[in-house]
Amino acid sequence: MGNDISVIAPKVGTNIDRPVINLYRPHIVSGDCLIVTGYQDFLSSLAILMKEVPELKEPEGDSMVRIRISFGIDTANAQRLAKPKPVKEEMKLYWLERSGLQVEDDDDLLAVLAKHAILAGKIELRVFDPVLAREKLGITGDRRMHSKIVSSPKGAVAGSANFSKSGLYSNIEYADGLDAGSHELQFERTQAAEQIWDVSADWKSEALEILDKLIKPVSAEDAMARMISEQKGFEPWITGSRKDITGHTLYEYQQELTYEACSITYDHGITFVEAPTGSGKTEIGCHLAEALSETFTRVIPRSPVHGVARKNAVVIAPPKVIPSWKKYSTNSLEAVANSKLAKQHLRGAGDDKRAGLRLDQFGVLIIDESHTVTPGFEQASQMAAAIELAPPSWNVCLSATLLGNRDVDWLAHMQEKRASIFMTPDYIQSMGDLFDREMKQSPDIFDQNVPVAVLSEPETTLSRQARNELSQLISPFLTRRQRRCV
């Protein structure tokens, strides 16, 4: 018995080897728990209860659950609570004055599910009231309640941890628990928690009003309609009706491609727009230049090195289509033949000694017929290398070639080189592993079993398996329309 650590070890918890929630959990799930927390983290507290006590998600059930919470005053709402209005009214106004639904993370959305549990009386909420404390306990002055106690028929826990996600799950805190009847301090803690509850004002109606304001229950149809509207309703990217850009309006599929490309570019920094020949990619590109240039200047600050505001767009296209781009382009778009990338020096800000292209001043880089810029995944062409030398920008790639042709190589090249700007480490690792594997599996030309079709492909092409994997990696950055959609 003397060697049983679980028996002789004190019930003390810090975040060094275990979270404080391990001490709190037995009381929270006991069926009758009183929580006193000085920090008023309304959504976080409710989210914890909904996570730790599954019965609360079924308030109509037969389970006998009663959880009481008495909130104190934190530094954020203390300014409001110093005003003369009743404390529960001020607390309500503090939350309702927030614009929209503000949550720390997705877990806080669980708090909304607590509404039914509050209505059923399984969760009772109060706010410490200095007026009641003065009347019942003789406490004078503007004194805040900052205690942290959790009690139940099993005993009581006290310590530094607030009843919040950071306090219970991540912060380095100190808390110790006493079983019921094990020590006189357990009774004192329980009594103190009950006294605080007794001088706290009921906050049920105010809490329900807040939850109703945060999320309004709607039908599935209304929710879907709202989601579609928000996904498709950002006006700066709805340019299809603006005749002043190309002289005429866009077709519906062209507007859809424009909006989707803007959204993907904004999220990821690079977009691949694929549409068949004759679908009007030049007009789409002009609208993208207008919409993305405006967005770029509003969300990307000017260079801290040169103090130059990067704006507008440049399109790099084959010489044969440059006249078409110049015909439709506005003053926010400059057209450059891709042949110049292999012949002219790229000139940066302050480099005035020799002539060259200034790609560093543009915020949006559009590459038309991107399959003509053939970098491969090991040996880049001069044109592809020139694009890589350009500073980070929003990149839009236009092509009629189906994904799986050389555009996959080109996109892989762009993403591999610039991935650290736009992508997560996991994404970079996945792409790096793919190319490492491809380099190790190059076909042996002396192997009699190697198909002639494989040997006839250029050295820089990828295997079919690699193309399929790369297509999946690139799919989040792709928007496309096939011939039947045009």
C-alpha positions in Angstrom: 0.0 0.0 0.0 2.9 2.3 0.8 4.2 2.0 -2.7 0.9 3.0 -4.3 1.7 6.6 -5.5 -2.0 7.3 -6.5 -3.0 6.9 -2.8 -0.3 8.9 -1.1 0.2 11.6 -3.7 -1.6 14.9 -3.0 -4.2 16.0 -5.5 -2.2 18.9 -6.8 -2.3 19.9 -10.5 -0.1 22.1 -12.6 0.3 22.2 -16.4 3.8 20.8 -16.1 2.7 17.2 -16.4 -1.1 17.3 -16.7 -3.8 19.9 -17.3 -5.9 21.3 -14.4 -9.0 20.0 -16.0 -8.0 16.6 -14.7 -8.7 17.9 -11.2 -11.9 19.7 -12.2 -13.4 17.0 -14.3 -14.7 14.7 -11.5 -16.6 17.6 -10.0 -17.9 18.9 -13.3 -19.4 15.5 -14.2 -20.7 14.8 -10.7 -24.2 16.0 -11.5 -24.2 18.8 -9.0 -21.3 21.3 -9.4 -20.8 24.9 -8.4 -18.2 26.9 -10.3 -16.9 30.3 -9.1 -14.6 32.0 -11.6 -13.2 35.5 -11.4 -12.6 35.7 -15.1 -15.8 36.3 -17.1 -15.1 34.2 -20.2 -18.7 33.5 -21.1 -18.4 31.6 -24.4 -15.3 29.7 -23.3 -16.9 28.5 -20.0 -20.0 27.3 -21.8 -18.0 25.5 -24.5 -16.0 23.7 -21.8 -19.2 22.4 -20.2 -20.7 21.3 -23.5 -17.4 19.4 -24.2 -17.0 17.8 -20.8 -20.6 17.0 -20.0 -22.2 15.2 -23.0 -25.6 15.1 -21.2 -25.9 18.9 -21.6 -26.3 18.4 -25.4 -29.6 16.5 -24.7 -31.4 18.8 -22.3 -34.7 16.9 -22.7 -33.0 13.7 -21.4 -33.7 12.2 -18.0 -30.2 12.9 -16.6 -30.1 14.9 -13.4 -27.4 17.5 -14.1 -27.2 20.8 -12.3 -24.2 23.1 -13.0 -24.0 26.6 -11.5 -21.6 29.3 -12.5 -20.9 32.6 -10.8 -18.9 34.9 -12.9 -16.7 37.7 -11.6 -15.3 40.7 -13.4 -12.3 40.7 -15.7 -10.2 43.6 -16.9 -12.2 43.9 -20.1 -15.6 44.3 -18.7 -14.5 46.1 -15.5 -14.7 49.4 -17.3 -18.4 48.9 -18.0 -19.2 47.5 -14.6 -17.8 50.6 -12.9 -20.9 52.5 -14.3 -24.1 52.9 -12.3 -26.3 50.5 -14.2 -27.1 47.1 -12.6 -24.3 44.7 -12.9 -26.2 42.0 -14.9 -27.4 44.7 -17.4 -23.8 46.0 -17.9 -22.5 42.5 -18.4 -25.1 41.9 -21.1 -24.3 45.2 -22.8 -20.6 44.3 -22.8 -21.3 41.2 -24.9 -23.9 42.7 -27.1 -21.8 45.7 -28.0 -19.4 43.3 -29.8 -19.9 43.5 -33.5 -20.9 40.2 -35.0 -19.9 36.8 -33.6 -16.5 37.0 -32.1 -15.0 33.8 -30.9 -11.4 32.7 -30.1 -11.8 29.5 -32.2 -14.3 27.1 -33.5 -14.7 25.4 -30.1 -16.4 28.5 -28.8 -19.3 27.8 -31.2 -20.2 25.0 -28.9 -21.4 27.6 -26.4 -24.5 28.2 -28.6 -25.5 24.6 -28.0 -25.8 25.5 -24.3 -28.9 27.5 -24.9 -31.3 24.6 -24.4 -29.4 23.4 -21.3 -29.9 26.9 -19.8 -33.6 26.9 -20.7 -33.9 23.4 -19.1 -32.3 24.6 -15.9 -29.3 22.3 -16.2 -27.0 25.3 -16.4 -27.6 28.2 -14.1 -25.7 31.5 -14.5 -25.1 34.4 -12.2 -22.9 37.4 -12.0 -21.3 38.6 -8.8 -23.1 41.7 -7.7 -21.3 44.2 -5.4 -24.6 45.6 -4.2 -25.8 42.2 -3.0 -22.4 41.6 -1.5 -22.7 44.8 0.5 -26.2 44.1 1.7 -25.7 40.4 2.7 -22.0 40.2 3.6 -21.2 43.8 4.5 -18.5 44.1 1.8 -17.8 47.8 1.2 -16.1 49.6 -1.6 -15.6 48.7 -5.3 -14.1 45.3 -4.7 -14.1 42.6 -7.4 -14.7 38.9 -7.0 -11.6 37.1 -8.3 -12.0 33.7 -6.6 -11.5 30.4 -8.4 -13.4 27.5 -6.7 -15.0 24.4 -8.0 -17.1 22.4 -5.6 -19.4 19.4 -5.6 -20.5 16.5 -3.3 -17.1 15.0 -4.0 -15.2 17.9 -2.5 -13.7 21.2 -3.6 -10.8 22.5 -5.7 -9.2 25.9 -5.4 -6.3 27.5 -7.2 -5.2 30.0 -9.8 -7.0 28.6 -12.8 -9.9 30.5 -14.3 -12.7 28.4 -15.7 -11.6 29.1 -19.3 -9.9 27.0 -22.0 -6.5 28.5 -21.4 -6.8 28.2 -17.6 -7.9 24.5 -17.6 -6.1 23.1 -20.7 -2.9 25.0 -21.4 -1.8 27.6 -18.8 0.7 26.7 -16.1 -1.6 26.9 -13.1 -1.7 25.6 -9.5 -4.7 24.0 -8.0 -5.3 21.5 -5.2 -8.3 19.4 -4.4 -9.8 18.1 -1.2 -12.2 15.2 -1.0 -15.4 15.7 0.9 -14.9 15.4 4.7 -11.1 15.0 4.3 -10.2 18.4 5.8 -11.8 21.4 7.3 -10.5 23.5 4.5 -12.8 21.6 2.1 -15.8 22.8 4.0 -14.5 26.4 4.1 -14.0 26.3 0.3 -17.5 24.9 -0.3 -19.0 27.5 2.0 -17.2 30.3 0.4 -18.4 29.2 -3.1 -22.0 29.1 -1.8 -21.7 32.6 -0.3 -20.4 34.0 -3.6 -23.3 32.3 -5.4 -25.7 33.8 -2.9 -24.6 37.3 -3.6 -24.6 36.9 -7.3 -27.4 38.2 -9.5 -29.3 35.8 -11.8 -28.1 36.2 -15.4 -30.2 33.6 -17.3 -32.3 36.0 -19.4 -29.3 38.1 -20.3 -27.3 35.1 -21.3 -30.0 33.7 -23.5 -30.4 37.1 -25.2 -26.7 37.1 -26.0 -26.8 33.6 -27.4 -29.8 34.6 -29.6 -27.9 37.6 -30.9 -24.7 35.6 -31.6 -26.3 33.0 -33.9 -29.8 33.2 -35.2 -31.4 29.8 -35.8 -32.4 29.4 -39.5 -33.6 26.6 -41.7 -31.1 24.5 -43.7 -32.3 26.2 -46.9 -31.7 29.7 -45.5 -28.3 28.7 -44.2 -27.2 27.4 -47.6 -28.5 30.4 -49.3 -26.6 32.7 -47.0 -23.5 30.7 -47.4 -23.7 30.9 -51.2 -24.4 34.6 -51.1 -21.4 35.2 -48.9 -19.2 33.1 -51.0 -20.3 34.8 -54.2 -21.4 38.2 -53.1 -18.1 40.2 -52.5 -18.9 43.2 -54.8 -15.3 44.2 -55.7 -14.9 40.9 -57.4 -18.2 41.1 -59.3 -17.0 43.0 -62.3 -19.0 41.2 -65.1 -21.3 44.1 -65.6 -18.6 46.7 -65.9 -18.4 47.6 -69.6 -15.6 50.1 -68.9 -13.0 47.3 -68.4 -13.2 45.6 -71.8 -16.0 47.4 -73.6 -18.6 44.8 -73.0 -20.0 42.6 -70.2 -18.9 39.1 -69.3 -20.8 36.0 -69.8 -22.0 34.2 -66.7 -19.3 31.5 -66.8 -16.7 34.2 -67.3 -17.9 36.1 -64.2 -17.9 32.8 -62.3 -14.3 32.1 -63.3 -13.3 35.7 -62.4 -14.8 35.5 -59.0 -13.5 32.1 -58.2 -10.0 33.1 -59.3 -10.1 36.2 -57.1 -11.2 34.2 -54.1 -8.5 31.5 -54.6 -5.8 34.1 -55.2 -6.7 36.0 -52.1 -6.6 32.8 -50.0 -3.5 31.2 -51.5 -1.6 33.7 -53.6 -1.7 31.7 -56.8 -4.5 30.5 -59.1 -4.7 28.4 -62.1 -7.6 29.3 -64.5 -8.3 26.7 -67.1 -10.9 27.2 -69.9 -11.0 26.0 -73.5 -9.8 28.0 -76.5 -12.3 30.7 -77.5 -13.8 31.1 -74.0 -12.5 34.6 -73.6 -9.6 34.1 -71.2 -8.2 37.5 -72.3 -11.3 39.3 -71.1 -11.3 37.2 -67.9 -7.7 38.2 -67.4 -8.4 41.9 -67.8 -11.2 41.7 -65.2 -8.9 39.8 -62.9 -6.2 42.5 -63.3 -8.8 45.1 -62.4 -10.3 43.3 -59.4 -7.1 41.9 -57.9 -5.1 45.0 -58.4 -7.6 46.9 -56.3 -7.7 44.2 -53.7 -3.9 43.9 -53.6 -3.3 47.6 -52.9 -5.8 47.5 -50.1 -4.5 44.5 -48.2 -0.7 44.4 -49.0 1.3 47.3 -47.5 3.9 49.2 -49.5 7.5 48.0 -49.5 9.4 48.9 -46.3 12.7 48.8 -48.3 12.0 51.1 -51.2 8.8 52.8 -50.0 7.2 52.0 -53.4 3.6 51.0 -53.5 3.2 47.8 -55.6 0.0 47.9 -57.6 -1.5 47.1 -60.9 -0.9 43.9 -62.9 1.4 42.7 -65.6 0.4 39.9 -68.0 3.2 37.8 -69.6 1.9 36.3 -72.8 3.1 34.9 -76.1 3.9 37.7 -78.6 1.1 36.6 -80.9 -1.6 37.5 -78.3 0.0 40.7 -77.0 -2.1 42.8 -79.5 -5.3 41.3 -78.1 -4.3 42.0 -74.5 -3.4 45.6 -75.4 -6.8 46.0 -77.1 -8.7 45.2 -74.0 -6.3 46.2 -71.2 -7.0 49.1 -68.9 -4.5 51.4 -67.2 -4.2 48.8 -64.4 -2.7 46.2 -66.7 0.5 46.1 -68.7 1.2 43.4 -71.3 4.7 42.0 -71.8 5.7 39.4 -74.4 7.1 36.3 -72.7 10.0 36.3 -75.3 11.4 39.3 -73.5 11.9 37.3 -70.3 14.6 35.2 -72.0 16.3 38.2 -73.6 16.0 41.2 -71.2 17.6 41.7 -67.8 15.1 42.0 -64.9 15.7 45.3 -63.3 14.8 46.1 -59.7 14.1 49.3 -57.8 17.2 51.5 -57.8 18.9 49.5 -60.6 19.2 52.1 -63.3 22.6 51.2 -64.8 21.1 49.1 -67.6 17.7 48.6 -69.2 15.4 45.9 -68.2 12.0 44.8 -67.1 10.6 46.1 -63.8 8.4 43.2 -62.6 9.0 44.2 -58.9 6.5 47.1 -59.1 3.5 45.0 -59.9 1.3 43.4 -57.3 -0.4 40.9 -59.7 1.4 38.6 -62.2 -0.8 37.0 -64.9 0.8 34.4 -67.1 -1.2 33.7 -70.3 -0.8 30.3 -72.0 1.3 29.2 -69.0 2.1 25.9 -70.7 4.4 27.9 -73.0 6.6 28.7 -70.0 8.2 25.2 -69.7 10.4 25.0 -66.7 10.3 21.3 -65.9 10.9 20.4 -62.3 14.7 20.4 -62.4 15.9 22.5 -65.3 14.1 25.7 -65.6 13.9 27.7 -68.8 15.1 31.3 -68.9 11.5 32.5 -69.1 10.5 30.4 -66.0 13.6 31.5 -64.1 12.8 35.2 -64.9 9.4 34.8 -63.4 10.9 33.2 -60.3 13.3 36.1 -59.9 10.3 38.5 -59.7 9.4 39.4 -56.1 6.5 37.6 -54.4 3.2 38.6 -56.0 -0.3 37.3 -56.6 0.0 34.9 -59.5 -2.7 34.0 -62.0 -2.1 31.3 -64.6 -4.3 31.1 -67.7 -4.4 28.1 -70.0 -6.6 26.1 -72.3 -4.5 22.9 -71.7 -6.1 20.3 -69.4 -4.5 19.8 -66.1 -2.1 16.9 -66.5 -0.1 18.4 -69.4 2.9 20.6 -69.0 1.0 23.1 -66.9 1.4 20.6 -64.0 5.1 20.9 -64.4 4.9 24.6 -64.5 2.7 25.0 -61.5 4.8 22.5 -59.6 7.8 24.6 -60.4 6.1 27.8 -59.2 4.7 26.2 -56.1 7.9 24.4 -55.2 10.0 27.6 -55.5 7.5 29.9 -53.9 5.8 27.5 -51.5 7.3 28.9 -48.4 5.5 32.2 -49.2 2.0 30.7 -49.6 2.0 27.1 -48.3 2.1 25.2 -45.0 5.2 23.1 -44.1 3.2 20.0 -44.6 2.3 21.0 -48.2 6.0 21.9 -48.9 7.1 18.5 -47.5 4.5 16.6 -49.6 5.6 18.3 -52.8 9.3 17.8 -52.0 8.8 14.1 -51.3 7.0 13.8 -54.6 9.9 15.3 -56.6 12.5 13.3 -54.6 10.7 10.1 -55.5 10.5 11.1 -59.2 14.2 11.8 -59.4 15.0 8.3 -58.0 12.7 6.5 -60.4 13.9 7.9 -63.7 13.6 5.1 -66.3 16.7 3.3 -67.4 17.0 3.5 -71.1 18.9 0.2 -71.3 16.0 -1.6 -69.6 14.4 -3.8 -72.2 11.1 -3.7 -70.3 10.7 0.1 -70.3 7.8 1.1 -72.7 8.9 3.1 -75.7 6.3 5.7 -74.8 8.1 6.4 -71.6 11.5 6.7 -73.2 10.0 9.1 -75.8 8.9 11.6 -73.2 11.2 14.5 -72.3 13.4 14.1 -69.2 11.6 16.7 -67.3 8.1 15.2 -67.5 6.5 13.5 -64.5 5.2 10.0 -64.3 1.5 9.4 -64.5 1.3 8.6 -60.8 3.2 11.7 -59.9 0.9 13.8 -62.1 -2.2 12.4 -60.4 -0.7 13.2 -56.9 0.4 16.6 -58.0 -3.1 17.3 -59.5 -4.6 16.6 -56.1 -2.0 18.9 -54.4 -2.8 21.7 -56.9 -6.6 21.2 -56.9 -7.2 23.9 -54.2 -5.7 26.5 -56.5 -7.6 25.5 -59.6 -10.8 26.9 -61.2 -11.8 25.5 -64.5 -14.6 25.3 -67.1 -14.9 22.7 -69.8 -16.2 23.2 -73.3 -19.7 22.1 -72.4 -19.9 24.8 -69.7 -19.1 27.6 -72.2 
